[in-house]
């Protein structure tokens, strides 16, 4: 790879911008558009002409979890195995402790402040597990104004309906609110924190690979 393209590739990775390194009869170049399916699937390969090769360079996947609850204790290691860099946000230090999440990245910020500090992008998924509007709603406000690929919120159908009412009153459109997956996770009849974590990761995978 030419040195100038390598420098641009490094900058793109630092900025968490997906790019494709394209080589073939037309030369070598970096492209940010025109390879949506490959970006979505993290799939490099030859184009139809059999001569042009597209190497996908996506930023690492991130999973930001708001709420250091029992489901999060199961979800964090599962997410890491699946290829995500998990980050926990919970101002309640008794929940978000080193003892409960050894070696993990934990921010004791209010969710909206933590999300702004981390930055949100299309390679980030957001999971809200607190059941507390004081924590969930500020995070949703930040997420709905971003291009995160997944937003999921724990709660019953009734709880989610009240959540949608609050967001509507706050001025969010039906299309914006429709990005929220709630109740969170695929309906697989999950019982217990670990199975709920499985259903969340399954839904995230479906959205990541197939779109909303």
JOWOQUI-V829872 format. One record per residue. RES is the residue in three letters. SS is DSSP state (helix for helix, strand for strand, loop for the rest). PHI is phi in degrees with one decimal (none if undefined). PSI is psi as a letter, one per 20 degrees, with the letter a starting at -180 (* if undefined). Layout:
# JOWOQUI-V829872
res-><RES | RES>
ss-><SS | SS>
phi-><PHI | PHI>
psi-><PSI | PSI>
This chain:
# JOWOQUI-V829872
res-><UNK | UNK | UNK | UNK | UNK | UNK | UNK | UNK | UNK | UNK | UNK | UNK | UNK | UNK | UNK | UNK | UNK | UNK | UNK | UNK | UNK | UNK | UNK | UNK | UNK | UNK | UNK | UNK | UNK | UNK | UNK | UNK | UNK | UNK | UNK | UNK | UNK | UNK | UNK | UNK | UNK | UNK | UNK | UNK | UNK | UNK | UNK | UNK | UNK | UNK | UNK | UNK | UNK | UNK | UNK | UNK | UNK | UNK | UNK | UNK | UNK | UNK | UNK | UNK | UNK | UNK | UNK | UNK | UNK | UNK | UNK | UNK | UNK | UNK | UNK | UNK | UNK | UNK | UNK | UNK | UNK | UNK | UNK | UNK | UNK | UNK | UNK | UNK | UNK | UNK | UNK | UNK | UNK | UNK | UNK | UNK | UNK | UNK | UNK | UNK | UNK | UNK | UNK | UNK | UNK | UNK | UNK | UNK | UNK | UNK | UNK | UNK | UNK | UNK | UNK | UNK | UNK | UNK | UNK | UNK | UNK | UNK | UNK | UNK | UNK | UNK | UNK | UNK | UNK | UNK | UNK | UNK | UNK | UNK | UNK | UNK | UNK | UNK | UNK | UNK | UNK | UNK | UNK | UNK | UNK | UNK | UNK | UNK | UNK | UNK | UNK | UNK | UNK | UNK | UNK | UNK | UNK | UNK | UNK | UNK | UNK | UNK | UNK | UNK | UNK | UNK | UNK | UNK | UNK | UNK | UNK | UNK | UNK | UNK | UNK | UNK | UNK | UNK | UNK | UNK | UNK | UNK | UNK | UNK | UNK | UNK | UNK | UNK | UNK | UNK | UNK | UNK | UNK | UNK | UNK | UNK | UNK | UNK | UNK | UNK | UNK | UNK | UNK | UNK | UNK | UNK | UNK | UNK | UNK | UNK | UNK | UNK>
ss-><loop | loop | helix | helix | helix | helix | helix | helix | helix | helix | helix | helix | helix | helix | loop | loop | loop | loop | strand | strand | strand | strand | strand | strand | loop | loop | strand | strand | strand | strand | strand | loop | loop | loop | loop | helix | helix | helix | helix | helix | helix | loop | loop | loop | strand | strand | loop | loop | loop | loop | loop | loop | strand | strand | strand | strand | strand | loop | loop | loop | strand | strand | strand | strand | strand | strand | loop | loop | loop | helix | helix | helix | helix | helix | helix | helix | helix | helix | helix | helix | helix | helix | loop | strand | strand | strand | strand | strand | strand | loop | loop | loop | loop | loop | loop | loop | loop | loop | loop | loop | loop | loop | loop | loop | strand | strand | strand | loop | loop | loop | helix | helix | helix | helix | helix | helix | helix | helix | loop | loop | loop | loop | loop | strand | strand | strand | strand | strand | loop | loop | loop | loop | helix | helix | helix | helix | helix | helix | helix | helix | helix | helix | helix | helix | loop | loop | loop | loop | loop | strand | strand | strand | strand | loop | loop | loop | helix | helix | helix | helix | helix | helix | helix | helix | helix | helix | helix | helix | helix | loop | loop | loop | loop | helix | helix | helix | helix | loop | loop | strand | strand | loop | loop | loop | loop | loop | loop | loop | loop | loop | loop | loop | helix | helix | helix | helix | helix | helix | helix | helix | helix | helix | helix | helix | helix | helix | helix | helix | helix | helix | loop | loop>
phi-><none | -57.7 | -58.6 | -67.5 | -70.4 | -63.1 | -62.7 | -65.7 | -65.8 | -62.9 | -63.2 | -63.2 | -65.7 | -63.0 | -86.9 | 57.8 | -111.4 | -67.4 | -139.1 | -114.9 | -95.3 | -108.2 | -127.8 | 164.0 | -56.8 | -85.3 | 103.3 | -116.8 | -163.4 | -105.1 | -130.6 | -104.7 | -132.6 | 92.3 | -132.9 | -57.5 | -64.9 | -68.0 | -60.5 | -62.7 | -97.1 | 54.9 | -122.0 | -83.8 | 163.6 | -80.4 | -79.7 | -64.2 | -73.9 | 76.2 | -120.1 | -90.0 | -108.8 | -114.2 | -101.7 | -84.0 | -123.2 | -93.0 | -62.9 | -58.9 | -70.8 | -122.0 | -124.9 | -100.9 | -112.5 | -100.6 | 113.2 | -87.5 | -99.1 | -61.1 | -61.1 | -63.4 | -62.9 | -83.1 | -70.9 | -59.0 | -66.2 | -63.5 | -62.7 | -64.1 | -62.5 | -78.8 | 110.4 | -96.5 | -94.7 | -83.4 | -134.6 | -104.4 | -126.2 | -164.5 | -71.1 | -84.8 | -64.9 | -68.3 | -84.2 | -90.9 | -107.6 | -62.6 | -64.4 | -86.2 | -134.3 | -61.8 | 76.9 | -94.5 | -80.9 | -128.2 | -109.6 | -94.7 | -99.6 | -68.3 | -54.5 | -64.7 | -68.1 | -63.5 | -66.3 | -65.0 | -67.4 | -77.3 | 83.1 | -120.4 | -149.1 | -73.1 | -106.4 | -119.1 | -109.0 | -122.7 | -123.5 | -110.3 | -124.8 | -84.8 | 68.6 | -114.2 | -57.0 | -64.4 | -99.9 | -71.4 | -63.3 | -61.5 | -67.0 | -63.6 | -58.6 | -68.7 | -67.1 | -69.5 | -96.9 | -117.7 | -112.0 | -55.4 | -80.2 | -148.3 | -130.9 | -128.5 | -133.2 | -71.7 | 146.2 | -71.7 | -58.5 | -67.3 | -61.8 | -67.8 | -61.6 | -65.0 | -61.0 | -65.0 | -61.6 | -64.2 | -69.2 | -63.0 | -62.6 | -79.1 | 104.0 | -78.6 | -79.7 | -62.3 | -65.2 | -64.7 | -65.0 | -65.7 | -73.6 | -80.0 | -93.3 | -155.2 | -55.7 | -69.2 | 90.1 | -69.7 | -80.3 | -113.8 | 71.9 | -60.3 | -128.9 | 95.2 | -56.6 | -65.7 | -69.4 | -63.1 | -60.9 | -60.9 | -66.0 | -67.4 | -63.9 | -65.1 | -67.0 | -60.1 | -64.1 | -60.5 | -68.1 | -62.0 | -88.4 | -110.8 | 89.7 | -67.7>
psi-><p | q | h | h | h | g | g | h | g | g | g | g | g | h | j | l | p | p | q | p | o | p | q | a | h | j | a | p | r | p | q | i | r | j | l | g | h | g | g | h | i | l | o | r | r | q | a | h | i | i | h | p | p | o | o | p | n | q | q | q | q | q | o | p | p | o | o | m | a | h | h | h | h | h | h | g | h | g | g | g | h | i | j | q | o | q | p | p | p | o | i | n | h | h | g | m | q | h | h | h | m | p | j | q | o | p | p | l | r | q | g | h | g | g | h | h | h | h | q | p | a | i | k | p | q | p | p | p | j | h | j | o | h | h | g | g | g | h | g | h | g | g | h | i | j | a | k | q | i | p | o | q | p | q | q | r | h | g | g | h | g | h | g | h | g | g | h | g | h | i | j | q | r | h | g | g | h | i | i | p | o | p | q | q | q | q | n | j | k | p | o | q | g | g | h | g | g | g | h | g | h | g | g | g | g | g | g | g | h | i | r | *>
